[in-house]
Amino acid sequence: MAAEDQPEPDKPAGTDEEGTAVAELFGEWDITNIEYEDPSTERYITVTPVAHTMGRHASKQFQKSEVSIVERLINRLMQTEENTGKKQKAMQITRDAFQKIHDRTDENPVQVLVTAVENAAPREETVRLKYGGISVPKAVDVAPQRRVDQALKYIAEGVQSSSFKTSTDASEALASQLVGAANYDVQTYAINQKEEKERVAAAAR
């Protein structure tokens, strides 16, 4: 067989079309073509192939925005009575959920997560102001960093409420929450909480 007739060898996993090595999240998911719809939160939603930074940013103020949004979700999932400190378990739940999202939607689960966080981030909330001893609610805009924090909180709370003492697996609950939030399904816990917070804020304008 002539040299030009020989089939080209397959590219090794984790390489692009030019054969350059590409870092992938969990060794599977590409992070190079993530699209952002909300410019206000884009700088606070960091996507990296590292899912465990060993807490090296913990002592630096506001440095959490430099941590991967996937790791921040994993950290949020740990903040429950049953999973406190069990990061490997939380990572496995997230890995399984990402695979289920890909099987269900045929999309990059990292993109689904980013879209879900953008959709679940509230734009307005209320604060309490005191006028002459009377407490009055007042609507205020939410800072972009807090918007991302709130979105992750709602997603994690939705997973907890859907899977705790039920037959629903935690990874299945996480996959459902992320897909629902990415599609802006108001039946999803995170979107429901965002809509409720914005509704209360609108009434307090």
Salt bridges, closest charged atoms under 4 A:
ASP38 OD2 - ARG147 NH1 3.03
GLU71 OE2 - HIS52 ND1 3.98
GLU71 OE2 - LYS87 NZ 2.67
GLU124 OE1 - ARG205 NH2 2.73
GLU125 OE2 - ARG146 NE 2.81
GLU125 OE1 - LYS197 NZ 3.84
ASP149 OD2 - LYS64 NZ 2.82
ASP149 OD1 - ARG72 NH2 2.27
ASP169 OD2 - LYS100 NZ 3.71
GLU172 OE1 - LYS100 NZ 3.97
GLU172 OE2 - ARG104 NH2 2.56
GLU196 OE2 - ARG199 NH2 2.71
